[in-house]
Amino acid sequence: MNEKEALLEQIEALMSYGKEGQTINPELLQYLEIKDLESIKEGLLRKVGILSDEDKEWLEQFKKYE
């Protein structure tokens, strides 16, 4: 899996967390550049709000440590 596909999967997982079914059409996001996808992912992570410890643990898998 390439970086773009991984980002698309992570964005979909973040957007659909706690919901059933697909929330966005991944075909629409595939036309975006990697920097745009990373920005979307970061925005979703910031907007999560107050989370339970379980939710925080789940979201940790999407963080990128350098």
N, C-alpha and C positions, 0 to 999 in steps of 0.2 A: 504494500500500500504506500502510495507516495504522500508527501506532506499535505498537499491540497485535499486529498481524499480523507486523511486523518482529521484535518481541521473541519471539514464538512460533517463528518460523523460526530465530532465533539460539539459543534454548534447545534446539530439536531438533538443530541442528547441533552444539552443544556436547555434548549427551548421546549423540549417535550417532557422534562422532568416532572413527574407526578401526574402526567396526562397519558391517556391511551391514544395510540395512533400517531401518525405522522403530523407534525405541525406546520412544516414548510415543504415546499417542493425543492429537493436538492438540485434539480436540474437548473433552477433559477440561480442558485448560489455558485454553481460551477463556472459561471462566466466571470466571477469576481477574481481579482488578483489575490495572491497569498496575503499581502499586507492588509488588504481590505477584510479578508476572512479573520485574520488575527485581531484586527480592531473590533470586529463584531463579537468575537469570542471574549475579549477583554471587557467589552461593554456589558455583556451578559453576566459575566462573573461579578462585576461591580454592582449590578442591579439586583442581585439575589436577595439582599435585605437580611432580615433576622432569620437565622437558620438554627435548626436543632443540631446537636453534636453529630448525629447520624448524617444529616445533610452536608455538614461541613466536611466530614470524612469522605463522602461520595464526591464532592466537588474538588477535593485535593488532587484527584487523578488528572484533572485538566490543567493544573498549573504547570508552568514550565520554569524550571530552575536552571539558572546558568551560573 
